């Protein structure tokens, strides 16, 4: 139950520890706990003693008063020493509670308030707990543990302060700082998430900006830009940039054909023309290969005799060993197909990445709006089923 500093009073050490202290010598020898001591223990420690102590056991029940097993031998040694021998006249262990006892307080949480009483002369330490609603002992300070003092300071691990008011103040201050820190973290977390997502999107789109155009002509496709707020003339100029861009999947490229026509035909190959032979007869036109830009073998001129052919140089017969007609055109076609395949593969990769990023962004938006994962998957599946019906 929650306690407040107005309800907690300083413990009456003589009343709380006056009966526990003289019972320790007997507890170090007997396995049966003293009935008059049990109400002075906290509910947790009392339950521990009742459950673990047994009349059939030969182990003394003093071991149950200390949670640190390593300190039980020292505690037993102190309890059986002459330090706790009662006074011959009063029959009680003589302790000046105002002078010999040193106490520190601390609040662990909203329901737990503790105190540590150190008797340096006796080398004993008692951890007290303030209890409310105890059915056997009522409200007040109860013994939560009996141990030996630590060295060099009895409060090295306990800490605490010298007053109840100061202990409450430190707890409230620490609680306020924790609340503020949690509130600040909850505010900064969504902001950081948005910033990280923006950085990822920037890196994603930057890959397309760095990708060179792979059209046969030395031209780059203009990067998409927003035309919001731009005049009609500027918008027309913007879209006019695409008129000169050669699509990657178009097999016919006027620029490439023009470049090939400017190249002189290889030795032994002729262009499309009409020549006149030695005897004045017209030669048949040389046909161009089906592959655009390729050259075919030039036809030799008709000669009435072998002697007339040998007597002069034939301008149309450029070389006695012509090259294959399909070599240049085949190489150009292969290069274009390879470039188109590479472009298509890159486009497929970009589309897949964009779909993945879009689904991730939609899921993050749904999660921020309070839609759980199961509902999000149901919505996506419904849309996919709808697309299937549209295709049918």
C-alpha positions in Angstrom: 0.0 0.0 0.0 1.2 3.5 -0.8 2.7 5.5 2.0 3.3 9.2 2.3 5.8 11.1 4.4 3.0 12.6 6.6 2.0 9.1 7.7 5.5 7.8 8.4 7.1 8.6 11.7 10.6 7.9 13.0 10.8 4.4 14.4 10.9 3.7 18.1 14.1 1.6 18.0 13.7 0.3 21.6 10.2 -0.8 20.9 10.9 -2.3 17.5 14.3 -4.0 18.3 14.0 -4.3 22.0 12.6 -7.9 21.8 14.4 -9.0 18.6 18.0 -8.2 19.9 17.9 -10.5 23.0 16.3 -13.3 21.0 19.3 -13.7 18.6 21.4 -15.9 20.9 18.5 -18.4 21.2 17.9 -18.2 17.4 21.5 -19.2 16.8 21.0 -22.4 18.8 17.4 -23.4 18.3 15.5 -24.5 15.1 12.1 -23.3 16.5 11.4 -19.5 16.1 10.2 -17.5 19.1 6.5 -16.7 18.8 6.8 -13.3 20.5 9.3 -12.2 17.8 7.3 -13.1 14.7 4.8 -10.1 14.9 7.9 -7.8 14.9 9.0 -9.1 11.6 7.8 -7.8 8.2 5.1 -10.0 6.5 7.6 -11.2 3.9 10.3 -12.2 6.4 7.6 -13.7 8.8 6.3 -15.9 6.0 9.9 -17.0 5.1 10.5 -18.0 8.8 7.3 -19.9 9.1 7.7 -21.8 5.9 11.4 -22.7 6.1 11.7 -23.3 9.9 10.8 -26.8 11.0 10.9 -28.6 14.4 12.5 -31.6 12.7 15.4 -29.5 11.3 18.5 -29.1 13.3 19.6 -25.9 11.6 19.1 -22.8 13.7 16.4 -20.4 12.4 18.7 -17.4 12.7 19.9 -18.2 9.1 16.4 -17.3 7.9 16.7 -13.7 9.2 19.5 -12.9 6.7 19.1 -13.1 3.0 22.9 -13.0 2.3 24.1 -16.6 2.9 27.7 -15.4 3.1 26.9 -13.3 6.1 25.1 -16.0 8.2 28.3 -17.4 9.8 29.4 -13.9 11.0 25.8 -13.2 12.2 25.8 -16.5 14.2 29.2 -15.7 15.6 28.0 -12.3 16.9 24.8 -13.7 18.3 26.7 -16.4 20.3 29.4 -14.0 21.6 29.4 -12.2 24.9 28.3 -8.9 23.2 24.6 -9.9 23.6 24.8 -11.2 27.1 22.0 -9.6 29.2 22.8 -7.3 32.1 22.8 -9.2 35.4 20.4 -6.7 37.0 18.0 -5.6 34.3 18.2 -8.9 32.3 18.3 -6.9 29.0 21.0 -6.2 26.5 22.2 -2.8 27.3 22.1 -0.5 24.3 21.9 3.3 24.3 19.6 3.7 21.3 20.1 7.4 21.0 23.9 7.2 21.0 24.8 3.7 19.8 22.3 3.5 16.9 22.8 5.2 13.5 20.0 5.2 11.0 19.5 6.1 7.3 16.2 6.3 5.3 15.3 5.8 1.7 12.2 5.4 -0.4 12.6 2.5 -3.0 9.3 3.1 -4.8 5.8 4.5 -4.2 4.9 1.6 -1.8 8.2 0.8 -0.1 10.0 2.9 2.5 13.0 1.5 4.3 15.4 2.3 7.1 18.7 0.8 8.1 19.8 0.8 11.7 23.5 0.1 12.4 24.8 -0.9 15.8 28.5 -0.5 15.3 29.5 -1.6 18.8 27.6 -4.9 18.4 28.5 -5.3 14.7 24.8 -5.7 13.8 22.5 -4.1 11.2 18.7 -4.2 11.0 16.8 -3.3 7.8 13.4 -1.9 8.7 10.4 -1.7 6.4 7.3 0.5 7.0 4.2 -1.7 6.7 0.5 -0.8 6.4 -2.3 -3.2 6.9 -0.3 -6.0 8.6 -2.9 -8.3 10.1 -0.6 -9.6 12.8 1.4 -6.6 13.8 -0.6 -3.6 12.6 0.9 -0.5 10.9 4.4 0.7 11.6 8.1 -0.2 11.3 8.9 -3.9 11.1 12.2 -5.9 10.8 12.8 -6.8 7.2 16.3 -8.4 7.7 18.9 -9.0 10.3 22.6 -8.9 9.2 26.1 -7.7 10.2 27.5 -4.3 9.4 29.5 -3.7 6.3 33.0 -2.3 6.2 34.2 0.3 6.0 30.8 2.0 6.1 27.6 0.2 7.3 25.6 2.2 4.6 27.9 1.6 1.6 25.4 -0.5 -0.3 22.2 0.9 1.3 22.8 4.6 0.8 20.0 6.6 2.2 19.7 10.0 4.0 19.4 11.0 7.6 15.8 12.2 7.5 12.4 11.0 6.2 11.6 14.3 4.6 14.9 14.3 2.6 14.3 10.8 1.5 10.9 11.7 0.1 12.2 14.8 -1.6 15.0 12.9 -3.4 12.5 10.2 -4.5 10.1 12.8 -5.9 12.9 14.7 -7.7 14.2 11.5 -9.3 10.6 10.5 -10.3 10.1 13.9 -11.9 13.3 13.6 -13.9 12.4 10.1 -15.1 9.0 11.3 -16.2 10.5 14.2 -18.1 13.1 12.0 -19.7 10.4 9.5 -20.8 8.2 12.3 -22.3 11.2 13.7 -24.2 12.1 10.3 -25.6 8.5 9.7 -26.7 8.5 13.0 -28.6 11.9 12.6 -30.2 11.3 9.0 -31.3 8.8 9.8 -34.0 10.9 12.7 -35.2 14.0 10.5 -35.5 11.9 7.9 -37.3 10.7 10.5 -39.9 14.2 11.8 -40.4 15.7 8.3 -40.9 12.9 7.6 -43.4 13.6 10.8 -45.3 17.3 9.9 -45.5 16.4 6.5 -46.9 14.2 8.1 -49.5 16.9 10.6 -50.5 19.4 7.8 -51.0 16.9 5.7 -53.0 16.1 8.5 -55.5 19.7 9.6 -55.7 20.5 6.3 -57.4 18.3 7.3 -60.4 20.0 10.7 -60.6 23.4 9.1 -60.8 22.3 6.6 -63.5 23.5 7.7 -67.0 21.3 7.6 -70.0 22.0 4.6 -72.3 20.4 5.8 -75.6 22.6 5.4 -78.7 22.8 9.2 -79.1 25.0 11.1 -76.6 22.0 12.7 -74.9 20.7 12.5 -71.3 17.1 12.3 -70.3 16.3 15.4 -68.3 15.7 14.7 -64.7 12.0 15.1 -63.6 11.4 18.4 -62.0 8.3 19.9 -60.5 6.4 22.3 -62.8 4.1 23.7 -60.1 3.9 27.5 -60.4 5.7 27.5 -63.8 4.3 29.5 -66.8 2.8 27.7 -69.8 5.8 28.6 -72.0 8.3 27.2 -69.5 6.2 24.0 -69.2 6.1 23.5 -72.9 9.9 24.0 -73.1 10.3 21.5 -70.3 8.3 18.7 -72.2 10.0 19.7 -75.4 13.2 18.3 -74.0 11.8 14.8 -74.4 11.2 15.2 -78.1 14.9 14.5 -78.9 15.3 11.6 -76.5 15.8 8.2 -78.1 13.8 5.4 -76.3 16.0 2.5 -75.2 13.6 -0.1 -76.7 13.3 1.6 -80.1 15.4 -0.4 -82.7 15.4 2.4 -85.2 17.6 5.3 -84.3 17.9 8.1 -86.9 21.2 9.4 -85.4 22.8 6.0 -85.6 21.7 5.5 -89.2 23.1 9.0 -90.1 26.4 8.2 -88.5 26.7 4.9 -90.4 25.9 6.5 -93.7 28.7 9.0 -93.2 31.2 6.1 -92.9 33.0 5.1 -96.1 32.2 1.6 -97.3 34.8 -1.1 -96.5 37.1 -2.4 -99.2 35.2 -4.6 -101.7 31.8 -3.2 -100.6 29.7 -0.7 -102.6 27.0 1.7 -101.7 23.7 2.0 -103.4 24.5 3.7 -106.8 24.4 3.2 -110.5 27.8 2.9 -112.4 28.7 2.6 -116.0 31.0 -0.2 -117.2 33.8 -0.1 -119.7 31.5 -0.8 -122.7 29.0 1.9 -121.6 26.4 -0.7 -120.3 24.5 0.2 -117.1 25.1 -1.9 -114.1 22.4 -3.1 -111.8 22.0 -1.3 -108.5 23.7 -2.8 -105.5 21.1 -3.6 -102.9 21.6 -2.8 -99.2 21.5 -5.7 -96.7 18.4 -6.1 -94.7 20.3 -5.0 -91.6 20.3 -1.2 -91.7 23.7 0.4 -92.2 25.4 -2.7 -93.6 27.2 -2.8 -97.0 26.9 -5.6 -99.6 29.5 -6.8 -102.1 29.7 -4.6 -105.2 28.9 -6.4 -108.5 31.8 -6.5 -110.9 31.2 -4.8 -114.4 30.2 -6.9 -117.3 33.1 -7.4 -119.7 33.0 -8.9 -123.2 36.3 -10.5 -122.8 38.8 -11.5 -120.2 41.4 -9.3 -121.9 39.4 -6.2 -121.5 39.0 -6.9 -117.8 42.7 -7.4 -117.3 43.8 -4.4 -119.4 42.4 -1.7 -117.0 41.5 -1.1 -113.4 37.9 -1.5 -112.6 36.8 1.4 -110.3 33.9 -0.6 -108.9 36.1 -3.6 -108.0 37.8 -2.1 -105.0 39.4 -5.2 -103.6 39.6 -8.8 -104.7 38.7 -10.2 -101.2 35.5 -8.5 -100.0 34.5 -8.6 -96.3 31.3 -10.4 -95.1 28.2 -8.2 -95.7 26.6 -8.8 -92.3 29.6 -8.1 -89.9 29.0 -4.4 -89.2 25.2 -4.6 -88.9 25.3 -7.7 -86.7 27.7 -6.0 -84.2 25.5 -2.9 -84.0 22.4 -5.0 -83.4 24.1 -7.0 -80.6 25.3 -3.9 -78.9 21.8 -2.3 -79.0 20.2 -5.5 -77.7 22.7 -5.7 -74.8 22.1 -2.1 -73.9 18.4 -2.6 -74.0 18.6 -5.7 -71.8 20.7 -3.9 -69.3 18.4 -0.9 -69.2 15.3 -3.2 -68.8 17.0 -5.0 -65.9 17.8 -1.7 -64.2 14.2 -0.5 -64.7 12.9 -3.8 -63.2 15.1 -3.3 -60.2 14.0 0.3 -59.7 10.3 -0.7 -59.9 10.7 -3.5 -57.4 12.5 -1.2 -55.0 9.9 1.4 -55.4 7.0 -1.1 -54.7 8.9 -2.4 -51.6 9.5 1.1 -50.3 5.9 2.1 -50.9 4.5 -0.9 -49.0 6.9 -0.1 -46.1 5.8 3.5 -46.0 2.2 2.5 -46.1 2.7 0.1 -43.2 4.5 2.7 -41.1 1.7 5.2 -41.8 -0.9 2.6 -40.8 1.0 1.7 -37.7 1.2 5.4 -36.7 -2.5 5.7 -37.2 -3.3 2.8 -34.9 -3.9 0.1 -37.5 -2.3 -3.2 -36.4 -0.3 -5.5 -38.6 -3.2 -8.0 -39.1 -5.6 -5.3 -40.3 -2.9 -3.9 -42.6 -2.3 -7.3 -44.2 -6.1 -7.8 -44.6 -6.4 -4.4 -46.4 -3.5 -5.3 -48.8 -4.9 -8.7 -49.5 -8.3 -7.3 -50.3 -6.7 -4.9 -52.8 -4.7 -7.7 -54.4 -8.0 -9.8 -54.8 -9.6 -6.8 -56.4 -6.8 -6.5 -58.9 -7.3 -10.2 -59.7 -11.0 -9.6 -60.5 -10.1 -6.6 -62.7 -7.6 -8.8 -64.7 -10.2 -11.5 -65.2 
